[in-house]
Amino acid sequence: MAKSYSLAFVTIFLLTLGSCQSLEQISIDYLQPANLSFPPQLRKVAIVNNISNAPNNKLIAATEKIKEGTPLVSRSTAYANGDPKIATESLAEEIAHQNYFEEVVICDSALRANDKLARESTLSQEEVRQLASDLGVDFIIALENLQLKATKSVRFLNEFNCFQGAVDVKVYPTVKVYLPERNRPMATLHPNDSIFWEEFGGTAIEAASRMIPDKQMLEEAAVFAGTVPVKYLVPMWKKGTRYLYTGGSVPMRDAAIYVRENSWDDAYELWNQAFEGTKNQKKKMRAALNIAVYYEMKDSLTKAEEWAEKAQQLAKKIDKKNITDSAQTSIDDVPNYYLTSLYLAELKERNVQLPKLKLQMSRFNDDF
C-alpha cells in the first residue's frame, strides 16, 4: 500500500533532527482558481433560496451499539434538513467577501414558499429571466438543497484520563448556476464538507452535557454550509505554509535574518552564494529549496519549480540508498527527498492552475 505524507508532517520530523538542519516556517497567501469560469461580462449576480419545502430541523437520532473493549462510550447519527435562509445569506456574504463580482444581491426568501403543487425545483428559463430582470443582475446562483448528517460521540481518552464529547456534522449543499440565455442550468454543484465541535469532562455524562446544543449546531452548520460551494464558484485566497533552511552556514543564518526583515532579494543573494560556493550536496540542496521559495514569493512559479527540481535531484542523491518503490520505505529513510518532492508537487499544481486563474482574473486586467 502506498504511503503519503503532508509537508507539515515531514517538517515536524526534520525539526527533530537538530540545529544543523533547522527549518523556519513562513506563511504565503496565493489565489486558487475556481472550478467554474464565468465570462467577464457577468458582473452582477443574485444569490437565491430555491429550496422547495421549509425544512424540519428536528434531529431523529439512531444510537449505535458500541463494541465492548473500545474507548467509544456512545455514538449516534442523525439527519436533518439545513436552514436554507441562513445558508443562503452565508453563501451571499462569502461570495461578496471575495470581491470577484461587481455586485452581489441576495434573495433569501424561499422562491417556492407559495407553491401549492409540487414541481421540479430547477428554475425555468422564464423564471430565471424574470428574476434576473427584477433583481437587476446578469445571472443567478441558487441554493437548491441542504442536507446535514450529524454524528455525536463520547469516548474515553486514556492518555488524558478524561472523556471527550464530539459532534461532527457533514453538510451537503446543492447549488445551481443559471444564465438567462440558457434553458438549462449552466452547472450543478454537489460539494460536501464537515464541521466539528468537541468538549471534555471528567465523566461521560459531563462531556455529553457540554456538547453544543442542537439548535446552535444547526445554525452554525447552516452558516458553514453556505461557505462550502464558494471555492467552486470564485477564485479564493489560500494560506499556505513554506519552510526555509536557516542553519548550516553563516550565509544561511544571515539570509534568515533578511527574510524576517522582508528583504527577500538580499536573502536570495546569500542563498545563491551558498549554492554556488559549496560542493556539499546537502548544503546545495538546502540553498536550492530556499531559492525555490524565493521565486514563489516573487510569483515566478516557473523559476520556483526549476529550483525545487534541483533541490529534489540533490535530495535524491543524498537519500539514494534508501529510495525504493517498496511500501516499506518511510520518511525516516528519505526525509530530504520527501520534503523536496512534496514542495515540488505543490508548485507543479500551482503552475498547472495558472492559465485557468489568469483567465478567471482577466476581468481585473490580470491585476492580482
C-alpha positions, -999 to 999 in steps of 0.1 A, spaced: 0 0 0 14 34 -10 22 59 17 16 97 16 29 124 39 19 160 44 46 187 41 39 197 77 45 162 89 78 160 70 88 192 86 80 182 121 102 152 115 131 173 102 128 197 130 137 169 154 170 162 136 189 190 153 201 226 147 222 215 117 190 211 97 169 239 114 139 249 95 118 281 97 81 282 89 67 311 69 32 318 55 23 325 20 -11 337 5 -20 329 -30 -50 327 -53 -65 295 -64 -88 293 -94 -124 283 -90 -138 252 -107 -162 273 -128 -151 301 -151 -175 330 -158 -172 354 -188 -160 389 -177 -193 404 -188 -211 386 -159 -206 411 -132 -238 412 -112 -251 381 -95 -281 372 -73 -279 345 -47 -313 330 -42 -330 304 -19 -347 279 -42 -353 251 -17 -389 239 -22 -400 230 13 -395 245 47 -370 222 65 -379 203 96 -348 207 118 -357 180 143 -329 155 146 -340 119 149 -311 101 165 -303 64 159 -280 53 186 -255 26 176 -244 -3 197 -208 0 209 -184 -30 209 -170 -39 242 -134 -30 249 -134 1 227 -128 36 241 -161 47 225 -188 51 251 -217 61 228 -223 73 193 -254 84 175 -261 96 140 -290 119 129 -301 135 97 -317 169 91 -326 195 65 -304 226 69 -318 261 73 -319 275 38 -323 311 48 -292 311 70 -272 291 43 -283 314 15 -272 345 35 -239 329 43 -233 319 7 -241 355 -5 -219 371 22 -189 348 14 -191 354 -23 -194 392 -17 -164 390 6 -142 376 -23 -148 409 -42 -149 390 -75 -182 402 -88 -192 439 -91 -225 434 -72 -239 405 -52 -277 407 -45 -294 383 -20 -329 369 -22 -331 346 9 -369 343 9 -379 309 -4 -389 312 -41 -411 280 -37 -428 292 -5 -462 298 -22 -462 267 -43 -495 248 -39 -484 219 -61 -451 200 -60 -429 207 -90 -393 204 -101 -371 227 -82 -350 237 -112 -358 272 -123 -373 275 -158 -356 299 -183 -386 322 -180 -382 323 -142 -345 330 -145 -351 358 -169 -378 373 -147 -356 370 -116 -326 385 -133 -347 414 -146 -364 420 -112 -331 419 -93 -311 438 -119 -284 411 -122 -266 392 -150 -271 356 -137 -284 336 -107 -268 313 -82 -294 292 -64 -292 271 -33 -314 241 -42 -310 217 -13 -292 214 21 -289 181 39 -270 176 72 -256 144 88 -247 148 124 -227 123 144 -224 126 182 -199 106 202 -185 102 236 -152 84 241 -126 80 269 -92 95 262 -69 72 281 -38 94 275 -55 124 291 -77 104 316 -108 122 306 -139 119 283 -144 137 250 -178 147 237 -177 154 200 -201 165 173 -192 161 136 -217 174 111 -213 167 74 -231 193 52 -244 186 17 -255 218 -1 -267 217 -37 -262 248 -58 -272 255 -94 -259 283 -117 -285 299 -141 -279 322 -171 -309 339 -186 -299 329 -221 -298 292 -213 -328 269 -210 -309 246 -185 -286 254 -156 -251 262 -165 -238 240 -137 -249 220 -107 -226 216 -77 -229 189 -50 -199 198 -27 -197 185 9 -176 192 39 -175 187 77 -176 209 107 -165 197 142 -170 206 178 -156 190 209 -158 193 247 -142 174 276 -153 163 310 -143 141 339 -172 117 333 -191 106 301 -222 124 313 -203 156 319 -187 155 285 -220 148 268 -237 177 287 -211 202 275 -216 194 238 -230 221 215 -269 223 218 -288 211 187 -302 245 178 -268 262 179 -253 233 160 -279 235 132 -274 273 129 -236 271 128 -237 241 104 -260 261 80 -236 291 81 -207 268 73 -227 250 46 -231 284 28 -194 288 26 -186 254 12 -196 260 -25 -177 293 -28 -143 279 -38 -161 262 -67 -176 295 -79 -149 322 -75 -111 323 -71 -102 323 -34 -71 332 -14 -54 302 2 -29 304 31 0 280 26 30 271 47 65 271 34 98 261 51 133 276 48 166 261 59 182 286 83 213 268 96 244 251 84 265 281 75 269 319 82 252 329 48 222 307 56 218 322 90 222 358 77 197 351 50 172 341 76 176 375 92 169 392 59 137 371 55 125 382 89 131 418 77 112 411 44 144 417 24 140 387 1 163 400 -26 192 402 -1 183 367 12 184 354 -23 219 367 -29 232 348 1 214 316 -8 228 319 -43 263 324 -29 257 294 -6 246 272 -36 274 282 -59 301 283 -32 299 247 -20 302 212 -33 284 197 -3 252 182 -17 232 188 15 241 224 16 234 229 -21 200 211 -16 190 234 13 200 266 -6 182 254 -37 150 248 -18 152 282 -2 157 298 -37 126 280 -49 106 296 -21 121 330 -30 109 327 -66 75 316 -54 72 346 -32 81 367 -62 53 350 -82 79 335 -106 64 300 -105 83 286 -134 117 295 -118 104 283 -84 96 249 -100 131 248 -117 149 253 -83 126 229 -65 135 203 -91 172 210 -85 166 205 -47 147 173 -54 175 159 -75 201 167 -49 179 152 -22 176 121 -43 214 117 -44 216 123 -6 190 97 2 196 74 -28 205 43 -8 170 43 8 148 54 -21 129 24 -34 94 16 -47 88 -6 -17 59 1 6 83 -3 35 101 30 26 94 55 53 100 92 60 128 82 84 147 68 55 144 97 30 134 129 48 151 153 23 136 136 -7 101 136 8 103 173 17 116 185 -17 91 162 -36 61 174 -17 70 210 -22 77 204 -59 43 188 -63 26 219 -48 45 241 -72 36 220 -102 -1 221 -92 1 259 -89 17 261 -123 -10 239 -139 -37 261 -124 -21 294 -135 -36 296 -171 -71 290 -156 -65 316 -129 -54 342 -154 -85 335 -175 -107 340 -145 -89 371 -134 -89 387 -168 -119 409 -157 -94 427 -135 -68 431 -163 -47 403 -146 -41 426 -116 -39 400 -88 
